Amino acid sequence: MVAGDAAGFCANTGIVLMGMNLAIASGKCADDTAIHACQQGDFSAATLAHYRTLLDHQYGHAETALE
C-alpha cells in the first residue's frame, strides 16, 4: 500500500498546498486495511485491495489521485 504524499495525494504548486486532507485520510484507510489483514491473517493482494475500495468508497475514485 502507498499512502499519503507518497501516493501523490498532496500537491504543492509553490502558491497553493492542497490534498493534505486526502493524504491523511489515505493513511487512515491504509491503517484500517492493515488491521483488517492482520485480523484475517491474510496479506494477499485480494485482501489488501480493501485499501483501494475504502478510498473509492469514502473519497471518490482513487485512480484519479493515484495516477
N, C-alpha and C positions, 0 to 999 in steps of 0.2 A: 504494500500500500504506500502511496505517496500522498502526503497531506500538506496543507498549509502553503507557504510561499514556495516550497519545493515543487508543488503541483501547479504552480503558476496562478494561484488564486489572488495574489497581490499584484498590483500594478502601480509603479511609481514613474510618473512622467516628468518628474522634476518640479512640477507645479501642483499636481494632484496625486495624492496617495489614496488608493481605494482598494477594496477587496479584502481588507483585514477581517471583516466580519465573516466572509466566506472561508478565509484561511483558518480562523479559529473554529468555525463550525465543522470544517473538514477534519480537523483534529479530533473533535468530539465524535464524529462518525467513525473515524479510524479506531478510536478508543472503544466505542460500542461494538464494532466488528471484532476487535481483538478479544474482548471479553466473551462475546458470543462463540468465537472459535475455541477459546480455552474451555468454556463450559461444555462444548460439544466434543472436545478432544479431536478436532478435525481442522487442519490448516490447509486444506486443499484449495485450489483456485475457485471451485464452486462455492465453498463456504466464505472465502474472502471476497467474493463478488458481492456479498452483502453490503460492503462499503459503498460500492457504486450505486446499489439500489437505494441505500439511505440517502446518499447525495441527491440522486434524481428525485426521490420522493419528497424530501424536505426542502430542497433548494433549487429545483428546476433541473434541467438536463445538464449533467456534469460534463458531458463531452465537449460542450462549448467552452468551459473553463479549462478543461484538461488538455485540449488540443491546441 
